[in-house]
């Protein structure tokens, strides 16, 4: 992954002059997609909480965690158009000013934290839902232990991600200042390998997604129904869960290439290609 945040001088010299009049952009996708999917998420969670807590009056821990996940998820959705239209993440790197690049790096910290919190709370909510369903059915203690182990894994992963973010650079301000050539030439600092961190985090999250999807599939496979019905249930319903895992895997592959910014493609894409 040559280049990264510090592309070679030969690459930078090949970039065109900065276009401050009508720079090329990705269009309105950075605001349209967050609005669409953010609205779907908010509506789905509100309907679930209304049904569980108001109508049934049976709100449980899994409902609490999915409500908690909605807060950072909304923050993440807001951050994408903010970065695109205020900090130049919708444009090529060479069309951005230094202040835009600095603000974009600061926003990247918030985006990573928003994402990891939303992901953590959502996964824990799903796993707690499995536990609640398990208490209503005859499942083995081993299955429940796997659920508890998965919850502990998600919590540990989230804590580790937080720690890595806050010790990413010394001094911490170097996380965003390292995009300033003058700063890198006149200051001593040390930063971690960001692409490796994000790629590792992406594939750990991918593994957790696969486990979270496989658990109910195994549970439903033991139900008393015809083989064809089992195949349809697992293929259609839980296939969507595996689709999300595939998307996360593709995001990790994208990150493998994004570490090379020689093409100068938009600054913001580096933040969250991973799922």
C-alpha positions as CSV (number, residue, x, y, z in Angstrom):
1,X,0.0,0.0,0.0
2,X,2.4,2.7,-1.2
3,X,1.6,6.3,-0.4
4,X,-1.2,6.4,2.1
5,X,-1.4,9.8,3.7
6,X,2.1,10.6,2.4
7,X,2.2,9.9,-1.3
8,X,5.6,10.2,-3.0
9,X,6.7,13.5,-4.4
10,X,6.7,12.1,-7.9
11,X,3.0,11.2,-7.5
12,X,2.1,14.7,-6.1
13,X,3.9,16.3,-9.0
14,X,1.7,14.4,-11.4
15,X,-1.5,15.8,-9.9
16,X,-3.3,18.6,-11.8
17,X,-3.5,22.1,-10.5
18,X,-6.1,22.8,-7.8
19,X,-9.5,23.6,-9.2
20,X,-11.3,26.0,-6.9
21,X,-14.1,26.9,-9.3
22,X,-15.8,23.7,-10.3
23,X,-13.9,20.8,-8.9
24,X,-15.0,17.3,-9.8
25,X,-17.1,15.6,-7.2
26,X,-19.1,12.4,-6.5
27,X,-22.4,14.3,-6.8
28,X,-25.1,14.1,-4.1
29,X,-24.6,10.5,-3.1
30,X,-23.0,11.5,0.2
31,X,-26.2,13.2,1.3
32,X,-28.8,11.1,-0.5
33,X,-27.6,7.7,0.8
34,X,-27.3,8.7,4.5
35,X,-30.8,10.3,4.3
36,X,-32.4,7.2,2.8
37,X,-30.7,4.5,4.9
38,X,-30.6,6.7,8.0
39,X,-34.4,7.3,7.8
40,X,-35.0,3.6,7.3
41,X,-32.9,2.8,10.4
42,X,-34.5,5.4,12.6
43,X,-38.0,4.4,11.5
44,X,-37.3,0.7,12.1
45,X,-35.9,1.3,15.6
46,X,-38.8,3.6,16.6
47,X,-41.3,1.0,15.4
48,X,-39.6,-1.7,17.3
49,X,-39.4,0.3,20.5
50,X,-43.0,1.3,20.2
51,X,-44.1,-2.3,19.8
52,X,-41.9,-3.7,22.5
53,X,-42.0,-1.0,25.1
54,X,-45.4,0.7,24.6
55,X,-47.7,-1.9,23.2
56,X,-46.3,-5.1,24.7
57,X,-44.6,-3.4,27.7
58,X,-41.9,-6.0,27.5
59,X,-38.8,-3.9,26.8
60,X,-35.6,-5.9,27.4
61,X,-31.8,-5.3,27.3
62,X,-31.7,-6.0,23.5
63,X,-34.2,-3.2,23.0
64,X,-32.1,-0.8,25.1
65,X,-28.9,-1.6,23.2
66,X,-30.5,-1.1,19.7
67,X,-31.9,2.3,20.9
68,X,-28.4,3.1,22.2
69,X,-26.9,2.1,18.8
70,X,-29.2,4.6,17.1
71,X,-27.4,7.6,18.6
72,X,-23.9,7.1,17.1
73,X,-25.5,5.8,13.9
74,X,-27.3,9.2,13.5
75,X,-24.0,10.9,14.2
76,X,-22.3,8.9,11.6
77,X,-25.0,9.6,9.0
78,X,-24.6,13.4,9.7
79,X,-20.9,13.2,9.4
80,X,-20.8,12.0,5.8
81,X,-22.5,15.1,4.2
82,X,-20.7,17.3,6.6
83,X,-17.4,16.0,5.4
84,X,-18.4,16.0,1.8
85,X,-19.7,19.5,1.6
86,X,-17.7,21.3,4.3
87,X,-14.4,19.5,4.3
88,X,-13.8,18.6,0.7
89,X,-14.3,14.8,1.1
90,X,-16.4,14.9,-2.1
91,X,-13.5,16.1,-4.1
92,X,-10.1,14.9,-5.2
93,X,-7.3,15.4,-2.8
94,X,-5.5,17.9,-5.0
95,X,-8.6,20.1,-5.1
96,X,-8.7,20.5,-1.3
97,X,-7.1,23.2,0.8
98,X,-4.9,22.4,3.8
99,X,-7.6,23.6,6.3
100,X,-10.1,21.3,4.6
101,X,-7.7,18.3,4.9
102,X,-7.0,19.1,8.6
103,X,-10.8,19.3,9.4
104,X,-11.4,16.1,7.4
105,X,-8.8,14.2,9.5
106,X,-10.5,15.4,12.7
107,X,-13.8,14.3,11.4
108,X,-12.3,10.9,10.6
109,X,-11.8,10.4,14.3
110,X,-15.4,11.1,15.1
111,X,-16.6,8.8,12.2
112,X,-14.5,5.9,13.4
113,X,-15.8,6.3,17.0
114,X,-19.4,6.7,15.8
115,X,-19.1,3.6,13.6
116,X,-17.5,1.3,16.3
117,X,-20.1,2.3,18.9
118,X,-23.0,1.8,16.5
119,X,-21.6,-1.5,15.4
120,X,-20.9,-2.7,18.9
121,X,-24.3,-1.8,20.4
122,X,-26.1,-3.3,17.4
123,X,-24.2,-6.6,17.6
124,X,-24.8,-6.9,21.3
125,X,-28.5,-6.2,20.8
126,X,-28.7,-9.0,18.3
127,X,-26.8,-11.4,20.5
128,X,-29.0,-10.5,23.5
129,X,-32.1,-11.1,21.3
130,X,-30.8,-14.6,20.6
131,X,-30.3,-15.2,24.3
132,X,-33.9,-14.0,25.0
133,X,-35.2,-16.4,22.4
134,X,-33.0,-19.1,23.7
135,X,-34.6,-18.9,27.1
136,X,-38.0,-19.6,25.5
137,X,-36.8,-22.7,23.6
138,X,-34.8,-25.8,24.5
139,X,-31.3,-24.9,23.4
140,X,-28.1,-26.3,24.8
141,X,-26.0,-24.5,27.4
142,X,-23.2,-24.6,24.8
143,X,-25.2,-22.4,22.5
144,X,-25.8,-19.9,25.3
145,X,-22.1,-19.9,26.2
146,X,-21.3,-19.1,22.5
147,X,-23.6,-16.2,22.8
148,X,-22.0,-14.9,25.9
149,X,-18.5,-15.4,24.4
150,X,-19.6,-13.5,21.3
151,X,-20.8,-10.6,23.4
152,X,-17.5,-10.5,25.3
153,X,-15.7,-10.6,22.0
154,X,-17.6,-7.6,20.7
155,X,-17.0,-5.6,23.9
156,X,-13.3,-6.4,23.9
157,X,-13.0,-5.5,20.2
158,X,-14.7,-2.2,20.8
159,X,-12.5,-1.4,23.8
160,X,-9.4,-2.3,21.9
161,X,-10.5,-0.1,19.0
162,X,-11.0,2.9,21.3
163,X,-7.6,2.4,22.9
164,X,-5.8,2.2,19.5
165,X,-7.6,5.4,18.4
166,X,-6.5,7.4,21.4
167,X,-2.9,6.2,21.3
168,X,-2.7,6.4,17.5
169,X,-0.3,9.3,17.4
170,X,2.1,10.9,19.8
171,X,1.3,13.8,20.2
172,X,-2.3,13.1,19.5
173,X,-2.7,16.2,17.3
174,X,-0.3,14.6,14.8
175,X,-3.3,12.5,13.7
176,X,-4.6,15.4,11.7
177,X,-1.5,17.5,11.5
178,X,0.5,14.9,9.6
179,X,-1.3,15.9,6.4
180,X,0.5,19.3,6.7
181,X,3.9,19.0,4.9
182,X,5.4,21.9,6.9
183,X,4.4,20.1,10.2
184,X,5.9,16.8,9.1
185,X,9.2,18.6,8.2
186,X,9.5,20.6,11.4
187,X,8.0,18.3,14.1
188,X,8.8,15.0,15.6
189,X,5.9,12.6,15.9
190,X,5.0,9.0,15.7
191,X,1.8,7.5,14.3
192,X,0.5,4.0,13.9
193,X,-0.1,2.3,10.5
194,X,-3.7,3.4,9.9
195,X,-4.5,1.2,6.9
196,X,-3.4,-1.9,8.8
197,X,-5.5,-0.9,11.8
198,X,-8.6,-0.3,9.7
199,X,-8.2,-3.4,7.6
200,X,-7.6,-5.6,10.7
201,X,-10.7,-4.0,12.4
202,X,-12.8,-4.6,9.3
203,X,-12.0,-8.3,9.1
204,X,-12.5,-8.9,12.8
205,X,-15.9,-7.2,12.5
206,X,-16.5,-9.4,9.5
207,X,-15.8,-12.6,11.5
208,X,-18.2,-11.4,14.3
209,X,-20.9,-10.7,11.7
210,X,-20.5,-14.3,10.3
211,X,-20.9,-15.7,13.9
212,X,-23.9,-13.5,14.6
213,X,-25.6,-14.7,11.5
214,X,-24.7,-18.4,11.8
215,X,-26.0,-18.7,15.4
216,X,-29.7,-18.3,14.6
217,X,-29.3,-20.3,11.4
218,X,-28.0,-23.2,13.4
219,X,-30.9,-22.8,15.9
220,X,-33.5,-22.7,13.2
221,X,-32.0,-25.7,11.4
222,X,-33.0,-27.8,14.4
223,X,-36.7,-26.8,14.1
224,X,-39.3,-29.4,13.3
225,X,-40.0,-28.6,9.6
226,X,-39.4,-30.0,6.2
227,X,-35.9,-29.8,4.7
228,X,-37.1,-27.5,1.9
229,X,-38.6,-25.1,4.4
230,X,-35.3,-25.1,6.4
231,X,-33.3,-24.4,3.3
232,X,-35.7,-21.5,2.3
233,X,-35.6,-20.0,5.8
234,X,-31.8,-20.1,6.1
235,X,-31.2,-19.1,2.5
236,X,-33.6,-16.2,2.3
237,X,-33.7,-14.8,5.9
238,X,-30.2,-15.4,7.1
239,X,-28.8,-15.0,3.6
240,X,-29.3,-11.3,4.1
241,X,-27.1,-11.5,7.1
242,X,-24.4,-13.1,5.1
243,X,-24.9,-10.5,2.4
244,X,-24.0,-7.9,5.0
245,X,-20.8,-9.9,5.8
246,X,-19.9,-10.0,2.1
247,X,-20.3,-6.3,1.9
248,X,-18.0,-5.8,4.9
249,X,-15.5,-8.1,3.2
250,X,-15.6,-6.1,0.0
251,X,-15.1,-3.0,2.1
252,X,-11.9,-4.5,3.5
253,X,-10.7,-5.2,0.0
254,X,-11.4,-1.6,-0.9
255,X,-9.3,-0.4,2.1
256,X,-6.4,-2.5,0.7
257,X,-6.4,-0.2,-2.3
258,X,-7.3,3.0,-0.6
259,X,-4.0,3.0,1.3
260,X,-2.5,4.0,-2.1
261,X,-3.8,7.5,-2.7
262,X,-1.7,8.0,-5.8
263,X,-4.9,8.4,-7.8
264,X,-5.8,11.2,-5.5
265,X,-9.4,10.0,-5.1
266,X,-11.5,11.7,-2.6
267,X,-10.1,12.1,0.9
268,X,-13.2,10.9,2.8
269,X,-13.3,7.5,1.2
270,X,-10.4,6.4,3.4
271,X,-12.4,6.7,6.5
272,X,-15.1,4.0,6.2
273,X,-15.1,1.6,3.3
274,X,-15.1,-1.1,5.9
275,X,-18.2,-2.5,7.6
